[in-house]
Amino acid sequence: MRSAFKLSSVALHANLRSKEMHVEEEDKRLGGRNPGMEEDKVVGKHVYGNLYEVDPEIASNEDLLKQIVLEASKLANMTIYEVKSWSFGGKKGGVSVIALVIESHIAIHTWIEYRYATVDVYTCGEKSDPWKAFEYIVSKLKPVYYTVNYADRSSMTFIKSQPSI
């Protein structure tokens, strides 16, 4: 049951990424949505998911999780502004790592006793790739299975006319 769920999560992940890439390729093929016009909008890409059956040794290692977030930001072409982390004890204890990046943020939250983690990678950078960060984090946390979601968080497109010369 778990391995089947993992396969469908991977298939869903590939399908979501494929749709995102198809939109970008179609834009390029058409020479942009408005040839001769400059688009002014925020490009928001949000990849987030739940990781199940994470090794407690990994989930409880605050320093390791910080290093994973730092490396994920590099791979995704994101610029670190500041990284903070906290360890929490008790029944629902775990670790939280939050990286504020110039393009937005990366967050990992773990619940050690539940062998559970959430990952959130959001970027407003046109050249950054939240999928690379998410994939790297999943590869390092090594869940037995996981889910992944994608949301286009871009602003509406406003078109500016090019000045006449």
N, C-alpha and C positions, 0 to 999 in steps of 0.2 A: 504494500500500500504506500509506504513512504517513498520508495524509489519511483513509483509511478507518478506520485505527486511532484517529485523533484523534476522528472522529465517534462511534465506539463508546465511547470514554472519556467524551465529553460526554454521550452517552445514558445511560451507566451512572451518571455523576454525577447527572444529573437524576432517575434512578430511585431512587438511594439517598436523595437529599434528599426526594423525594416520599414515600417510606416513612416517613422520620423525621417529616415534617410530618403525615402521616396519623395516626400514633400520637398526636401532640400534639393534633390536632383532635378525635379520638375521645375523648380524655380530657376536653377542654373540653365536648364535647357531652353527655357523661355526668355532667357536674358534678364531675369528678375521679374517681379510681378508688374512693374511699371517701367518699361524701358525709357530712358531719358529722364526719369524722375528719381529723386532721392527719397527713400523710405526712412521715416523717423519713428522707430519703435524700440521697445525693450524686448530682447530675445530671452525668454525665460524657459529653462529646461529643468524639470524636476523629476528625479529618479529616486524612488524610496521603496523600502521593502522590509519584510519580517524574516528573521533567520531563526530556524528551529534546530534544537539539539546541538548547540554550540558547546564545545569543550569548556568546562568551567575554568581550567587553567588559563585559557586564552581570554575568556570573558571577564576574569577578575584581574587581569594584568594591565593596570592603568598605563604604565610606561609603554608597553607594547602597543596598546590601542592608540596612544598618541602618535607613535612612530608610524603606524599603519595609516592614520589620517594624514600625516605630513607627506608620506610617499604617495598616497592617493591623490592629493592635491597637485603634486608635481606631474604625475602621469596624466591628469585631466587638464593640464595647462591652466591651473588656478593659482592665484597669488595669495599666499597666507598673509593675513594681517595680524591675527592673534589666535592662539590655541589655549583653551582652558580645559581642565579635567577635574573630576571629582569622583571619589569612591564613597559609596554609601553602604552601611552595614544593615543588619536586621533581616527580617523575613523576605522582604522584596528588595534586598540590597543588590548593588551592582556598581557599574562604572558608567559615567557619562563623559564623553569627549566632544567638545564643540569647537570647530575651527571657523572663525570668521575669516572669510576670504574676500578679497576686493570684489569678486564677482557674486558673492552671496554667502553660502555656508555649507559645511559638511558636519553631520552629527552622527554619533554612535551612542546608543544607550543599551546597556546589558542588564539582565536580571539573572544573576548567577544560579540561584536555586532552581529557576525555571528553565535553565539552559536556553535562554531566549535573548535575542537582540533585535533592535530596530536600527535601520540605516537610512539616512536622509541626505541626499546630495542635490542641492539646488544651485543653479548658476544663471546669471544674467549676462554672462560673457558670450559674445558671438563666437569666440575661438576656443572656448572651453568645452569639455566633453564630460558631462556627469556620468555617462555610461562607463567610461574607463575607470573613474573613481569607484563607482558602485561595484563593478566586476572585480577590481583589485581587493576591495574590502571583503567581499564575499570569499574570494580565494584565500585570504589570510585568516578569516574567522572560521572557515571550514564547517559550515552547518551541514547537517544531514540533508535538509531540504530548506527551501526558502521561497518566498513570493517576491515579486517585483511589480512595481507600478510606474507609469510614466504620465506626467501631466505637462501639457504645453501651457506655460504661465506667461506667455508673451502678451505685451500690451496690444491694443488696437493699432493698426497701421494708419499713420497720418502721412499724407503725401505732401512734400514740399516741391514747389516748382523750382527748376534750375534757373538761376538768373540769366537773363538774355545778355548777350555781349554785343 
